[in-house]
Amino acid sequence: MRWMPWPAVCQVCGGRRRYRRRLRRRASTGATSPDALDKLDEETAELRQAVRDGTNVEEELGDVLFAAVKVGRFCGVDPETSVNGTCEKFIRRFRAMEEAAAAAGRSLSDMTLEEMTALWNGAKECS
């Protein structure tokens, strides 16, 4: 499996918008936000099991992402906007980690996981 940048993920998901519109026009499930959260919990548990078993991870991850999008819909949140915001936040924090490492005369590639985690936590506190 290859790494897929977030813009590509958004394009893949964005192509499905016309189907969401058609579904909304044709039927209302009667589901609520708590129902959607329960489904997300269920799908997350299935993903955990798939990871433990080493099978079906791709399908279960897709189900989790789909369920998360549904939660966003019930809460009035655009999933693409959420993902873009998270990516921007990650970039800011990673940049802050690099700057903190450079200020200490170090490179992230020379640091231990524990040292990088400390920098990450420091970046989170500042953002």
N, C-alpha and C positions, 0 to 999 in steps of 0.2 A: 504494500500500500504506500502511495506517495503522499507527501505533505501537500495540502491544498490551502493556499492563502485565503484569508477571510473574504476578499472581494469575490473570489470564485465560488465560495460557499454561498454567498449572498445571491450571486447570479443563478446558481442552481435552484435555490429556494424561491427566488423571485419569479422564475419561469412558471411557478405553480400558482401564482396569484389569480389567474383567470379561473382556475378550478375552485379556489376558495370563494370567489365571488359567486360562481354558479351554485355552489353548495349552500351559501347563505340565502340566495334567492329561492331555492327549492325547498329547503327544510330547516326547521329549527329543532335542535336536539333536545331542548329543554334542560340541558346541562347547566350547571352553575360553576362559579369559580371554585368552590370547595370540591366539586366533582372533578374538575380539571386538575386540581392539586393532588387529589387522591390517585388519579390516573398517572400523574407524573411520578408519584411515590411508587406505584406499582411497576412502572416501566424502569425506574431507577433500580429497584430490587432485581428485576430481570436482567438488567445490564450487569449488576454486581455478580450475579450468578454466572452469567456468560463469561465474564472476565475470570472468575475463579475456575471455571471449566475449560477456558481457552477455546470456546466455540461460540459462533453466532454473534460475536461482539459487534461487527459492523451493523447488522440488522437491529440489534438491541439499542445501539447508540442512536441510530436513526429514529427509532421509536421514542427515545428519551427527548431528542431534539424536537420531534414533531409534537410531543406532549407539552414541552416547554413553550413552544410557539402558541399552542392552544391556551395555555395559562395566560400568556401575554395578551391574546385576543380578548379573553374574558375581562382582563384588567385594563383594557384600553391602551395597551403598550404595543408599539410597533417593534417586532422582533429584530428587524434589520437595524433600526435605530439603536436598539439595545446592544446588539453585537458590535456595531461601529463604535459606540461609546466605550464599551469594554476594551476594544482593541486600542483605542486612543489612550485610555487609562493605562493599559499595559505598556504601551510605548513610552509614556511619560515616566512611569515607574522604572522601567528598564534603563532609560536614559539617566535617571537620577542615580541608579545603581552604578552605571558606568562612570558617572562624574564623581561619585563618592570614592570609588575604587581608584580613579586617577588622582584624586586629591590626596590619597594615602600612598601614591606612588606605586600602585598595583594595577593589575589587569584582571578582569573577571575570569579569564581563562586560567589564571594562576591561583585562583582562590578555591578553597574547599566549599562543599555544599553548605556547610554550616555558616561560613563567612558570607556566602552569597545570600543565604536566607536572612541573616542579620541585616544586610544591606537592603534586601527586599522589604523587610518589616519596617526599616527606617523610612524607605520611600513611601510605604503605605501610610505611615503616620503623618507624613507631610502632604499627602494628597487627599 
